[in-house]
Amino acid sequence: MSTLLVIQAHPHIENSLSLTVGEQFVKSYQQAHPDDNIIIRDLYAKEGVPPLNDVTMAAWRKQKFEEPMTDEETALLKRHEEWLYEFINADKYVFINPMYNHFLPAEMKQYLDLTAVAHKAFKYTSNGSVGLLHNKKALHIQAAGSEYHKGGTWGTIKFLFKKALHIKSNQSCALMDLGDMYLTNMMKFYGVNDVEKLFIEGADAHRDQRQQILDAALAQAKSMAKNF
């Protein structure tokens, strides 16, 4: 039995493409893997992501030097540990988010900061950092109003060519999706090298095709869930 951890970073607006596709993936995954454990971690829930703030830093220092902590500090570190061990003990990850200004929502970035703990998710060696989360896999489900990944490698080449020649163009490419690049790099930093992608793109740029774009993504989610 495996544990699937679903990390949602979405403010729950109506008709969310990423949440709709994410829900379809989870439903299909459950049908294909009935014995697996599924955990939904909503980063927009009322309590929010445990913060990395002055209270956190003070608590870590006191913990290191075995100094007495306040109730607030103790409770905060307990939440940090619960979220961290939930992450490192999972076998599979699904990250669900909308693209915000070419990046991830702040809550997702904060979550990745929370899980980037030395000697837990990675370790330092004389040859650099080494990820500790082996034999795991991840899926990134992301919705964006424009198209960034449709053209593949050739689309990126055309984008760079136009930039180099100062040709005006509204074309986007994968290089502008800084959020997916960051998430993928963080997974590899942790040792998670098997990272799949499911992009729902162009629904704002092509409003008349919104349903077709959603239907295609839903079908892809069903297919990917079977062997994830």
Secondary structure, DSSP 4 states (H G I P E B T S, - for coil): --EEEEEE-----TT-HHHHHHHHHHHHHHHH-TTSEEEEEETTSTT-SPP-SHHHHHHHHHHHTT----HHHHHHHHHHHHHHHHHHH-SEEEEEEE-BTTB--HHHHHHHHHH--BTTTEEEETTEEEE---S-EEEEEEEESS-SSTTHHHHHHHHHHHHHTT-------GGG-HHHHHHHHHHHHHT--EEEEEEEE-TTTTGGGHHHHHHHHHHHHHHHHHT-
